[in-house]
Amino acid sequence: MIKKSVVIYKHKTSVALEYEFWEALKKISKKDKISLSQLIEKVDELRTTKNLSSALRVYILHYYKII
């Protein structure tokens, strides 16, 4: 588990994800030509759960059409 500090909505927050999920987020942000922070903000706006880390994992699974 890797815990990183990210800035979303001009506020610093920490997110803990497995290495593979961080790599997937980096690839998605590069492909979509947005920053990692912008991508996390996007997921945060769409999430229906309290946990941002869980929402990011689900977003990645949907992005790659795994579920």
C-alpha positions as CSV (number, residue, x, y, z in Angstrom):
1,M,0.0,0.0,0.0
2,I,1.4,3.4,-1.0
3,K,0.1,6.5,0.6
4,K,0.5,9.7,-1.3
5,S,-0.5,13.3,-0.7
6,V,-2.4,14.9,-3.5
7,V,-3.9,18.3,-3.9
8,I,-7.6,18.4,-4.9
9,Y,-9.8,21.4,-4.8
10,K,-6.7,23.4,-3.6
11,H,-6.6,21.2,-0.4
12,K,-4.0,18.5,0.4
13,T,-5.4,15.1,1.1
14,S,-3.8,11.7,1.3
15,V,-4.8,8.6,-0.6
16,A,-3.6,5.1,0.0
17,L,-3.6,2.7,-2.9
18,E,-1.7,-0.3,-4.1
19,Y,1.2,0.3,-6.5
20,E,-0.7,-1.1,-9.5
21,F,-3.6,1.3,-8.9
22,W,-1.3,4.3,-8.8
23,E,0.3,3.2,-12.1
24,A,-3.2,2.8,-13.7
25,L,-4.2,6.3,-12.5
26,K,-1.0,7.7,-14.0
27,K,-1.7,5.9,-17.4
28,I,-5.3,7.1,-17.4
29,S,-4.3,10.7,-16.7
30,K,-1.7,10.7,-19.4
31,K,-4.1,9.1,-21.9
32,D,-6.8,11.6,-21.0
33,K,-4.3,14.5,-21.0
34,I,-5.2,15.7,-17.5
35,S,-3.2,15.9,-14.3
36,L,-3.4,13.2,-11.7
37,S,-5.0,15.7,-9.4
38,Q,-7.6,16.6,-12.0
39,L,-8.4,12.9,-12.5
40,I,-8.8,12.4,-8.7
41,E,-11.0,15.4,-8.5
42,K,-13.2,14.0,-11.3
43,V,-13.5,10.7,-9.5
44,D,-14.2,12.5,-6.2
45,E,-17.1,14.4,-7.9
46,L,-18.6,11.1,-9.2
47,R,-18.2,8.9,-6.2
48,T,-21.1,7.5,-4.2
49,T,-19.1,6.1,-1.3
50,K,-17.3,7.9,1.6
51,N,-14.0,6.3,0.8
52,L,-12.0,8.0,-2.0
53,S,-9.5,5.2,-2.3
54,S,-12.3,2.7,-2.9
55,A,-13.9,5.1,-5.5
56,L,-10.6,5.3,-7.3
57,R,-10.2,1.5,-7.5
58,V,-13.8,1.1,-8.8
59,Y,-13.2,4.0,-11.4
60,I,-10.1,2.2,-12.7
61,L,-12.0,-1.1,-13.0
62,H,-14.8,0.6,-14.9
63,Y,-12.3,2.5,-17.1
64,Y,-10.7,-0.7,-18.2
65,K,-14.1,-2.3,-18.4
66,I,-13.1,-5.0,-16.0
67,I,-16.5,-4.9,-14.3
